Amino acid sequence: MRLLLSLLLISIIFLSIAERPQAFDDTTSIEPSHHVQENFLDLKEYQFHKLQEERWYESQNGWRTSGGSISVDLLYHYLEIKFRKNLRSWISTGFHLRQEEFFKITPARFLVDVELRPLNWLGVSLLGMQEYDKRHADQGIGVTLGERPWDFIYFQHLSHNLYYNEKNFYDQSYYLSNPVEHTFETGWSFGKWKFRTRAVSDSKVHQYFPEKDLNFTYQGREHHWVLDYHFDDKFLTGISWNFFEHHKKRETGTSSLDEDNRQQRMIYYSWDYYWLQPLGETWHGTLGMREDRIENKLIQFGDDSASSDFHLWTLQLYGTLIQRNQPD
């Protein structure tokens, strides 16, 4: 019990530090927003049901995807694959891929890891994302205190595009500061209460393109947490929180293209309260309320008329009704 309390204290301390992270998503474009209020009900419709989320979180292996139209030119898309194989009692290997596209085009990124467990409560992972183009390969290390899916703390250090400056023979571009990602993740179960969170942070990214005399910089932060109370197996209530903040800048003195002379500050947050209750043998209902907010301030250097300050806020009630046709 003392060990669990100590780990929980460590997670709270780290979480307070991780509230100021910067997240690298490997996209250099800067685009305006095209969203309207009904997009968030669309998003809720395409997201997985809460009971499916619980089952997914506690499984080691799986594949899932979802998506649908949210406006004339945009499609919400989500893809996730995870796999873990125990080779011995003290060594396992895993694969994880995740891609979500809602606010922008986001490339799919994956990680392969090998975890060693010298002790039951300690895991050390070697991480990597191999690429044919070596300049985009990632390498890192992870440490787990406890054991997933509950009562654990996980720290990860990952260097993106580690050999970019050495292996880039396509052009003269290089990093002045490489993206280095830090991830903190934890999950706790206390009786009927369950809590989990994930925070991602990166050092400042600064890339220079000599042919255009173009500087690209990026900063941001991301955070997600969930708190649930389980009355029984399929009867629960809870609240979730999602947040990210991105800062991008593309600036050059030699190009007249609008896309090369922009600065962006984008903030999104969403909280979702839900109440799930079985309605007989084959029906299950959810009532909820969610708030979403987007701020996208785009500055076009040298042309104030092309700049924009986009704000969208919505508070919505929703309900879902699911009929189960098969046991799974």
Buried (B, 14 or more C-beta within 10 A) or exposed (E): EEEEEEBBEBBEEBBEEBEEBBBBBBBBEBBEBBBEEEBBBBBBEBBBBBBEBBEEBEEEEEEEEBBEEBEEEBEBBBBBBBBBEEEEEEEBBBBBBBBBBBBBEBEBBBBBBBBEBEEEBEBBBBBBBEEEEBBBBBBBBBBBBBEBBBBBBBBBBBBBBBBBEEBBEEEEBBBEEBBBBBBBBBBBBEEEEBBBBBBBBBBBBBBBBEEBEBBBBBBBBBBBBBBBEBEEEEEBBBBBBBBBBBBBBBBBEEBEEBEBBBBBBBBBBBBBEBBBBBEEEEEBBBBBBBBBBBBBBBBBBEEEEBBEEBEBEBEBEBEBEBEEEEEE
